Amino acid sequence: MAVIHKTTMRPTKLELLAPWLPARPWYLGAGRAPELSRVGGFRLDDPAGEVGIEFMVVEDASGERPVWYHLPLSYRAAPLDGAEHALIGTSEHGVLGQRWIYDGTHDPVLVAQLLALLQGRATPQMQSESDTPDPSVAVEGAEAIPGRPSGAPDVTDSPGGTCLAVGSLTLDVTRVLRREEDVAEEAAALAQVSAGWRLPDGGEGRGRFAVLRDS
């Protein structure tokens, strides 16, 4: 199980994300800098204990209405070969030292564990507590996925989100989160992950973080 250290990071995650986010094709605040706060998320464990895996939700309050972004992040003690394009930045962790922080959709360890979650082989963990499962994260349809998808995914970022082609399957990672009641019915999925985040009024929004379909 990953150990969550109560310590500092310099620069902070939000400080690294603020200049990175506007360059994404799915960022909705064109022409303005984001005003970010962390409002939710969960973690997964790396079975090898080497890579930190987090699915963070940030709120951007820079516009007339808040926008919630889902940011899968991976944390490594050394650079990931061939992933320079996915590097968000480096930060000095108060306990672990320098960490390389990546857009996790390009990190094979994070992708493998997300697929394991969708198959019911991984347990979602609380974002800020060590060794504590997060029962609020829901997985539907895990029993429908045969075998273990493998191979390096082909990753495509677009205004609609991030799409990963994994063998005969397509993994759609939601980037702009919308509450379930605000989302129209979509094509049938093999499996999906949904979770919640805090709303400005103190309530909770829930929506789909990732959906797995047949290609």
N, C-alpha and C positions, 0 to 999 in steps of 0.2 A: 504494500500500500504506500502511496505517496505521502510524504510528510509535509504539511503546510507550515511554513516558518512564519512567525509573526515578526517581520523585520521590514527593512526598507529596500526600495529599488530606486536607483538613480541612473538615468531618468526614470520616472514612473511609466507604467504601461500607457496611461492616458496621454502622457506627454509624447510618447513615441507614436501613438495612434493618430494624434491630431494632425500632423502633416502628411501621414500616409493615407488616411481615409479619403481625402478629397480626390486623390488620383485614381480611385477605383471606379470602374464603369457603372457600378450599381449605387454609387453615392448620389443622394438626391439634392444635396445642398450646393449645386453648381454656383460658383462665384462668391462663396462665402466660407469662412473658416468654421469648423465645427466647435460646438461648446459641449464637451463630453462629460458624462458621469456614468459610473458603473451601476447598473440596476438589476443585474441577475446573471445567471449562468450556472454551470456545473462542470465537473471534471471527470476524466477517465484515467485509470491507472495504466501505465506502460508495464507489461508483464516483466520486462527486463529491468525496470527501475531506473532507466537512464533519461527518459524524455518526459518533461512535464506536459500535460495535455489539458487544455482548458477551453470551454465553449462559453465565451463571455458575451453578455448583452450590454451594450452601451446606449445611452440616450443622447441624442443630439438636440440641444435646445436652441440652436441658432436661428431657426426659422419661426414662422408663425405658429406652427404646431410641432410637437416633439416627434422625432423619428427614432425608431429603435433598430439598431444594427446587431446582427449575430456575427461574432468574430471568433472562429476557431483558431486558437493560438497554440503553438508548440514552443517549448523552452528547452534549449540544449546547452551543454557545457562546452561545445566546440562547434564550428561551422558545419552545416550539412552540405556535403559535396553536391554540386550541381544545382543548388537551390538559391543562388545569389539573387535571382529575380524575385524570390518570395521572402527575402529578409526584410522585416519591419525595422529592426534596429538591434543594438546591443545595450545591455543595462547591467549595472553593478548591483548584484544581490548581496544583502548584508551578511548572509551566511554562506551562500554557495559560490560567491564570486561572480565573475563575468558570465552573463547568459546571452545567448543568441536567440532572438525571438522571431518566429516565422509565421507567415500566413499558413495555418495548419493544413489547408486543403492541398498544399504542395509537399507535405511531410508524410512519408509512407507509414510512419509509426502511428500518427494520428488517424490517418485514413483507415488503416487496418483495425484500429480499436473502435472507430465509429461503425465500421461494418460489423464488428463483433457485437457492439451494442444493438444494432438493428437485428442481429440474429439471436439475441438473448444470451450471448456468451460473455458479456461484460456488464458490470454493475455501475451505474452512474453514482458519482460521489459528490458530497457537498463541496461547494466552491471554496469555502474558507475554513474547513475543519478536516483534520486528518482522520483517515480510516472511518468515515461516517457516510453510509449510503444515503442518497438523496431520493426519497420515495416520490417526490413530486414530478420527477422526470418519467414520462410514460412512453413505452414502446408498444406499437401495435403491429401485428402481422409477422412477428419474428419467426413463427413456425413455418411460414410460407417460403422461406429462402433455402433452397437446397445447397449443400456443399458449403465451401468457404471461398468466396470470391478472392481472386489473387491477381498478381501482376501489377505493373506500374500503371496507375490511372492516367488517362488523357484529360487534362484539366482545362476548362474553358470558362473564362469570366465574361459576363455580358451584363447589360442593364438589368436583366431578369434575375441575376444571381450567379452562382458558381455551379457548373455541371461537371461531374467526373464520370468518365466512361471506364468502367471496371469490368473487363471481359464482356459478357453478354448483358450486363446490368448498367443502369444509369443511376447515379447518386446525385440528386439535386440538393444542394446546400442553400437554404434560405439565407439571404443577406439582410434584406429589409423585412423585419418581422411585422406581421399583422395579426391582430387578435382573431381567434378562430371564428367569432361571430361576424367578422368583417371580410372573410374569405369565401369566395364562391366555391362550389363543389368542383373538384378536379378529377382528372382521370384516375382510375383505380391504381393503387400503389401496392407493391408487395409488402412494404413495411414503412413505418414512419416514426420519428421521434418528436415528441412535443414537450414543452416545458414552459415555465412561467417567468415573468419579470415584473418589477415594481412600476406602477403607473404614477404620474405626478400627483394624483389625488390620494395616493396611499393604497389604492386597490391593486389588483393583480391582473395582468394580461397574460393570456396563454396562446401559444401558436406553434406551428410546425417549424422545427429547426432543420430537419433533413428528411428527405423522402427517397426511397429506393424503388425503382421501377424496372421492368423489362425494357431492354433497348428496342 
